[in-house]
Amino acid sequence: MTAGESSSARYSLQRESDTLTVGLHDAWALSAGLARPGPVIEALEASPRPRRLAFRAEGLASWDSSLVAFVHAVAAEARRRGLEVDTSALPEGAGKLLGLARAVPPEAAPPSAEDDSLLSRVGRVALAASATAGDALAFVGEMTLAFLAFLRGRARYRRVDLLHALEASGVAALGIVALINFLIGAVLAFVGAVQLAQFGATIYVADLVAVGITRELGALMTGIVMSGRTGASFAAVLGTMTVNEEVDALRTMGLRPVEFLVVPRVLATALMMPALVAYADLLGLLGGAFVAVVGLDLGTLQYLQQTRDALALRHVLIGLAKSVAFGAIVATSGCYYGIHCGRSAAAVGEATTRAVVTGILLVVVADAVFTVVCHVLQL
C-alpha cells in the first residue's frame, strides 16, 4: 500500500489484481488546499498497468468541492489511458457534481496555423453558407404556412402591429424616398443629356428618364432605400426581442413567432411598396423634368409631351410588380436575421448589418431576374 497526503486531506492507494483503489479519508476542505494527484498518476503508470480505477470513501469525514476536483482530475487521467473508472462508492452529492463536470465540454483549443489556410477558410465559409441556406429555407417554409393561415383567417397576430408596420414602411419613408428618387431622376437626365446632345437629340432625355425611372430605377432605388431603412429596423427590433427572450416567451405561450411577428411586417411592406414606387416614379420624373427645363433649356410642354409619348403602361406595371417582390424580400431578410439573432447586444448589430447587406443583394438579384424574364417575354 502507498499513501498520498496533502495538508488536510488524505488518500491511500491499494493495488488488487488489475484494479487500483483510491481510499479517501478524513476531511477535505478548500481552505486547507487541494490534494495532489501525482501519486495516483504514478500508480496508473506502474507496471503492470491497472485496467480499472475505483474510489472508496469509508473513512471520509467531510468533503467539499476540493474532493470533486481531485476525483475529476484523477478520473480524467484514467479515462485518457483507457481505464474503467468506478465512482459508485462516492457520496451521492459528489457523484452528481462529477456528472455535471463531465457534461461540460472541454474548452476548444485555439485554431492552429494549419487551420488558417486558404482551403480551411473557404471550407468554413462554405459550411456556414450551407447552414444559413438550410435555416433560410426552413424560415421560408414557416412563412408560407403562416401566410396560408392568414389567408384562411386563422393567423394569430395583432392588427395594431400591422398598422404600425404599414406606417413604418409607408408614410414614414416618404421623405427619404422622395429625395433619393428626385436626385436619381436629375442625375439620369444630366448623364443622358451629355451623350444625346452630341447628336442633337436632347429632347430624348425625356424618353430616357421616363423609361429608366418607371421600369428600373424607381423600384430598384426604393428597394435599396427600404432595405437600409425598414429592413434594418425590423432586424433591430426582432433582434432585441430575441435578446430579451420575448420571442421565447411567445413560443411558451403557444404563439408562433413567424405568424405573430413576421407576417404583419412582410405583409405591410409588400402592400406599401407599390404606393412608394408610384410616388418615387413621380418624383423621379419631376427631377428629370427640372433638369431638362432649367439646365437643358427644353420647353416644359415639349418635355411633358415627349414623356407622355415614351411612357407606356407596361413600363409602369413592370416597376410596380417588381416593387411587391422587393418589399417582400426586404421585410423577409430583416425578420429572418432578427429572429435568428444571437443573445448579445453585439449580435443585434451584426444581425442588422447582415439584414441590410442581404436585402440589398437580393433586391439587385431579383431585379436582374425580372429584367431577363421581361427581355425573354419581350415586355
Beta strands, then each sheet from edge to edge (+ up, - down):
strand 1: 2-5
strand 2: 10-16
strand 3: 19-27
strand 4: 52-62
strand 5: 84-86
sheet 1: 1+ 2- 3+ 4+ 5+
end
